[in-house]
Amino acid sequence: MADEKQQQDKTEQATPKRLEDARKKGDVPRSRELTMTGVMLTGATTLIFMVEPMLLKIRSAMSEALQIDRADIFDSGYLPEAFSAYAGGAISGLMPFAVILLAAVFLGATAIGGWSFSMKAVAFKVEKLNPIKGLKRVFSANSLNELIKSLAKFLLVAFIALTWLWWSVDELLSLGRENAAVAVPHAMKIASISLLIVSTGLIAISLADVPFQLWNFQKKMKMTRQEVRDEFKETEGRPEVKSKIRMLQQQIATRRMMDDLPNADVVITNPTHFAVALKYEEDSMGAPTVIAKGRDLLAKRIREVAEEHNVPLFSAPPLARSLYRSTRIGQEISPGLYSAVAQVLAYLMQINAAMKNGTGWPEPPVPDVDESQY
């Protein structure tokens, strides 16, 4: 009853961490029906195109193996060497077929759950010997699904096989009128086609089984709200996770800051250790706003980006340090710095006017800033 109550309480979808932990344990969605269908269809199709070359190679190996010179009969070392050689020839004829089947097994097994290998999945577990849990597995929804699939496969395959045998009975009987050299390849070709036709019936079983396995896996992975909260606390409480989150946040903020930097009106520098980019729009801003700031290497990068986009640089060490310490990115500057920043912006406007009108170059201001207040 407790297990049923717990299962009913699992209303939350599995978190990425729970899915990742399950994968590490080898617990991923799998469909044996899909794997078997893929192997059967691949094997039957391969046999149709490769059965004659394989039979020729095997027949050639057997023909050579059965022809023994009289002198070789009395040689005690002949048989092991000959057996190895002829067996290798026969195996090499079957090797392409075996490789294709192995590839089909791998692709079919990883089609819906992806690749996953874990020793935990094959490790011995004491709870597997619990008879009560064994009975629950026997009478579970998965067991009922397996029983229904087995019955459906038997009935479907039997129906297709009997229908095909009735349809091809004349061709099967004609094999008795052919010589062995022709009848054997012909029989193998008929068997390959029969296998392919019978295997097509498994496609319907696979199409029904794959959605069920995905649904059953998602149901099994569901979590209670308490489990989600506990996992969040555990994950967020780890120092390495917090450090990783901070680093990602910093990277995102720096990238956004660099994207906004070309729109700046001026970058005030230290000139080497600090750099603060300001933007002022009279219609939408009450005061100039800091859109980027940094120190040391980041300040160097801000200056480089500003030069690339022709953003003016103005060296005012006390003002740059005060802006850096007192104002966050996206925030308007402190009222105490209005006058100093206004001098810089007015100077830039005078430079633009001088360049446009060809008048004399203005003297750069020396903003007076009391750094002790910041």
Sequence and secondary structure as in RCSB ss.txt:
>XXXX:A:sequence
MADEKQQQDKTEQATPKRLEDARKKGDVPRSRELTMTGVMLTGATTLIFMVEPMLLKIRSAMSEALQIDRADIFD
SGYLPEAFSAYAGGAISGLMPFAVILLAAVFLGATAIGGWSFSMKAVAFKVEKLNPIKGLKRVFSANSLNELIKS
LAKFLLVAFIALTWLWWSVDELLSLGRENAAVAVPHAMKIASISLLIVSTGLIAISLADVPFQLWNFQKKMKMTR
QEVRDEFKETEGRPEVKSKIRMLQQQIATRRMMDDLPNADVVITNPTHFAVALKYEEDSMGAPTVIAKGRDLLAK
RIREVAEEHNVPLFSAPPLARSLYRSTRIGQEISPGLYSAVAQVLAYLMQINAAMKNGTGWPEPPVPDVDESQY
>XXXX:A:secstr
 HHHHHHHH  B   HHHHHHHHHTT     HHHHHHHHHHHHHHHHHHHHHHHHHHHHHHHHHHT   HHHHT 
TTHHHHHHHHHHHHHHHHHHHHHHHHHHHHHHHHTTTT     GGGTS  GGGG HHHHHHHHTSHHHHHHHHHH
HHHHHHHHHHHHHHHHHTHHHHHHGGGS HHHHHHHHHHHHHHHHHHHHHHHHHHHHHHHHHHHHHHHHHH B H
HHHHHHHHHHHT HHHHHHHHHHHHHHHHHHHHHHGGG SEEEE SSSEEEEEE  TTT SS EEEEEEETHHHH
HHHHHHHHTT  EEE HHHHHHHHHH  TTSB  GGGHHHHHHHHHHHHHHHHHHHHT            GGG 
